[in-house]
């Protein structure tokens, strides 16, 4: 039920879907003025949300700035929420667009910044219950030469709430001193830190996987781009989730 609700919310937090709804409404209304209003609104949404400069500006405001690695500061554990790997049609795992979480966790361990790695991720896909992300990722880390003894995998969670809840239980059982390093996508950091704080976990964010907000201004960024329209979905979902948990 929770996954169904998440899909519904995601649908209505997509500028692309707003445009589709308005276009359809533009054909259904009887009054010419109403049809024109719907089509004009759809065009305005497209122009605004397909603007790369606006997306970069918003991303810079929303995402925390990159963190410079300090080798003199050591954390007992780096927490890596799932979402960076997906199953193919045969159930085999592969790295997806957010794989920088995995890369940065491996890098931080090998630089001596984190002493343990806790991967929290099951499978958020409703149509596939066989693939367990954390177990798969643990094997990938071991293939990179990281000892099994310092990797902890929790493969029951399906979302950030579950990540925090199960991570709390594991960290308490291990008696690892806080604060911990929360290694996740930059756009996910604000909401994730809030959820982990509410779960009683003292964590410091280590943002990575910057997809937007790092480039400078160019005149070409003002030209409408359909791909930019779709990029807003994740930011709007993160912002709505943050506001929801802030008000709870």
Secondary structure as GFF3:
##gff-version 3
##sequence-region A 1 248
A	DSSP	alpha_helix	2	12	.	.	.	ID=ss1
A	DSSP	alpha_helix	15	28	.	.	.	ID=ss2
A	DSSP	alpha_helix	32	49	.	.	.	ID=ss3
A	DSSP	alpha_helix	52	62	.	.	.	ID=ss4
A	DSSP	beta_strand	78	81	.	.	.	ID=ss5
A	DSSP	beta_strand	85	87	.	.	.	ID=ss6
A	DSSP	beta_strand	93	95	.	.	.	ID=ss7
A	DSSP	alpha_helix	100	110	.	.	.	ID=ss8
A	DSSP	beta_strand	117	120	.	.	.	ID=ss9
A	DSSP	alpha_helix	133	143	.	.	.	ID=ss10
A	DSSP	three_ten_helix	148	150	.	.	.	ID=ss11
A	DSSP	beta_strand	151	154	.	.	.	ID=ss12
A	DSSP	alpha_helix	160	174	.	.	.	ID=ss13
A	DSSP	beta_strand	180	185	.	.	.	ID=ss14
A	DSSP	alpha_helix	186	198	.	.	.	ID=ss15
A	DSSP	beta_strand	203	208	.	.	.	ID=ss16
A	DSSP	three_ten_helix	219	222	.	.	.	ID=ss17
A	DSSP	alpha_helix	226	247	.	.	.	ID=ss18
###
